[in-house]
Amino acid sequence: MTLQQLEYFLAALDEGSFSAAAERLLLAQPSLSEQIRRLEAELGVALFTRVGRGIRPTDAARALRPHAEAALGAVAEGREAVVQQRELQGGIATFGTFGTARWYPGTEIVSAFRKRHPKVRVRLVGQNSSEVATAVRDGDLEAGLVALPIDDTGLEVRPIMQDEIVYVSADPARLKKPVTIRALAGAPLILTDTSYGLEDPTRRQLFELAQREGVTIEPQIDVEDVETAIELAARGFGDVLIARGILLSLGRRVPKKLGWVPFAEPIYDTFAFINRRGARLSPAAREFMALAEEGMVAMAQELKTTPPRRHRPGG
């Protein structure tokens, strides 16, 4: 039983004759009659009886009709669903991000995507780059935006921008000059992404640099999110490491008690798009990545126009 046979069967049922059905479908009548004959042979019953120049449906034909209509309807709905995905008229765009992505152009990207494609739902997933990489590798996510380094096994990685990490403190004495890794090892640190430990790219980078210097970095306070770390630092409980892009996004919301200096040897968060190696991305994923790239490149340009400078508390 084929979809074509069911289509011919319903046309004959509606038209009351094979010739009229063939004419409606722009077919030669023998072709239509042959397909219906094959359908009858497969089912083992007659679907029509000949009455003069027309046909009359049998009980078997009347029993088959709703199922044939349902089958063809399901195919039409499936085709329409695919068209909507292809033309971004429906479905969902799922994208992986790191936890601090909201301080980058995250909301602007979602806003731009929804304005262009209001019928497509958006789902942002992820709290840390390591878990986003795992989800993309396992096929749970099509693509993501992560901070490097990550385990890139089975992944295509395309770096898109860098953001300098700076040292933030409420103590002017610790902001007299750019900080070194050795000085960092003796500082009262508040580090973020505590649940991920060395799986967090920024922490991994810092701990590798400390290892090369022969020192150890031991935070006095571990927290999950940047906002908590900033609040604790403003109260004098320790110092934080924050990317300049986040400070730029926070603007006047950065407490005046805090100041910052760069590292003597600059340290950067490097952001990259990832997807499974060799995988073909859906139109929604490609569009979301294009908008994300546009936003990240714009922020990178803005960071270039505001070069690093020493900043004192209250300044």
Phi, psi and omega in degrees: 000123181245162176297325178297317179297319179294323178296316179295321180298314181292324178296317179295322179297316181288322186273337180079006175200151180291323182294318180292321178297317180297320180296320179296323183269002180060047181238165169279137184304318180302325180295315179295315181299321181294320179293320178293323177299318179294323177296317178298320180295320179293320182281338180078020179218157173277137179262338181221150169245144182276129179230104183059235179267358181248190179227155178231132180290145175273175176299325179297320179296317179294326178289327182284330189309306183298328180288321177295318179295319179295318181296312180293326177295320179295321178296317180297319179294319178297317179297318180295322179297320179293319178299319180297321177295315182297321183262009180054048177252009180179185179086202185218139175257114180251129187219138180268140178220162174276166189298326183268014182300335182294340179275350174262195186284033184302306182293325178295324180295313179299317180299314180295320180295315182292326177295322180281326186226072186295343181270357181260124177286153179238134179227112177262128187234140172124144175240343183208149184300325182295320180286330175294317179300318179296318181295321178292317180298322182279354180087006178284335175232145177286316187205169179198168174245121187229165170262136180270154007272154173224170170285110186264018179303124178075010184241148166266128184240126180232098179301142185236326179196163174240151178223125184287139176267135180237164182260123187244132182209159173263358183258109181303330182296333181268005181240025182283336181205164178305144186273148176252165178297322178297318178294324180298324181297335180259005184271153176281092190267145169243114182250149182261179180056045185298328183295336186260345177053229183285357171286340177287126185302319182294314178299317182299317180297316180295317183290328176292320177296320179296320180298320179295329179275354180075025179237171181236136177258119180235105179293145175277333179223132175247131178225174180271310192246158183297319183299319177296317180298318180296317180296317179294321179295320179296333178273001175086016182273356180160180182246154185236160173247122186225142175287143182299329178299324179289317177299321179297318180291323180290325178056236183288353177282350174290123182305139182295342178290344185262143171229175181207156174224156176281174172279149179301318171249107189309140176242138184233146161273129177251124182257144184212152170273143176227149170206166180296139182299126178082357182282146176265123183279148176290159177304321180296317180294319179296318180294319181295319179296321179297317179292321178296319178297318179301316180291319181292321178296320178297319179292321179300320178295321179294322178294327179293328182278350175239077186298156181304140176214155177288137183228126182261151176308135180081357183272000000 
